[in-house]
Amino acid sequence: MTNPTTGNGSALAWFKSSYSTNDGPECVEVAFAPETVRVRDSKRAQGPQLGFGPQQWAAFVSYAADH
């Protein structure tokens, strides 16, 4: 289940996708919070965020790696 949230998440350490480049389109950023993994659009850092539980995030990453 995802939990949409708002706020800038400035207390979190955000990591940009390895597919993002300085000279091309930006993508997503991920931050690891104590009980959730946060995801946001790197072009809209002040915009909404999605929160995933650790098991849901692991399932997504596994699925994405296979496709």
C-alpha positions as CSV (number, residue, x, y, z in Angstrom):
1,M,0.0,0.0,0.0
2,T,1.3,3.5,-0.8
3,N,0.7,6.5,1.4
4,P,0.8,9.8,-0.4
5,T,2.3,12.6,1.7
6,T,3.2,16.2,1.2
7,G,6.0,18.3,2.5
8,N,9.6,18.9,1.5
9,G,11.1,16.0,3.5
10,S,14.1,18.1,4.2
11,A,15.2,16.0,7.2
12,L,15.6,13.0,4.9
13,A,18.7,12.1,2.9
14,W,17.4,11.9,-0.7
15,F,19.2,9.8,-3.4
16,K,18.6,10.5,-7.1
17,S,18.0,7.7,-9.6
18,S,21.2,6.5,-11.3
19,Y,19.2,7.0,-14.6
20,S,19.1,10.8,-13.9
21,T,21.8,12.9,-15.4
22,N,22.7,16.6,-15.1
23,D,22.2,17.1,-18.9
24,G,19.1,15.0,-19.4
25,P,15.7,14.5,-17.9
26,E,15.6,14.0,-14.2
27,C,13.7,11.1,-12.7
28,V,12.9,10.0,-9.1
29,E,14.6,10.4,-5.7
30,V,14.4,7.9,-2.9
31,A,14.9,8.4,0.9
32,F,14.9,5.8,3.6
33,A,12.9,6.7,6.7
34,P,12.7,4.5,9.8
35,E,9.5,2.6,8.7
36,T,9.1,3.7,5.1
37,V,10.9,4.3,1.8
38,R,9.9,7.7,0.4
39,V,9.8,8.4,-3.3
40,R,9.4,11.8,-5.0
41,D,9.8,13.4,-8.4
42,S,13.2,15.0,-8.6
43,K,11.9,17.9,-10.6
44,R,9.3,18.6,-7.9
45,A,11.2,18.2,-4.7
46,Q,8.6,20.2,-2.8
47,G,5.8,18.2,-4.3
48,P,4.0,15.1,-3.0
49,Q,5.8,12.0,-1.9
50,L,4.9,8.3,-1.8
51,G,5.7,6.1,1.1
52,F,6.2,2.4,0.9
53,G,6.7,-0.2,3.6
54,P,10.0,-2.1,3.4
55,Q,8.3,-5.3,2.0
56,Q,6.4,-3.4,-0.6
57,W,9.6,-1.6,-1.7
58,A,11.6,-4.8,-1.9
59,A,8.8,-6.4,-4.0
60,F,8.8,-3.4,-6.4
61,V,12.6,-3.3,-6.8
62,S,12.7,-7.0,-7.4
63,Y,9.9,-6.7,-10.0
64,A,11.6,-3.7,-11.7
65,A,14.9,-5.5,-11.9
66,D,13.3,-8.4,-13.7
67,H,11.5,-6.2,-16.3
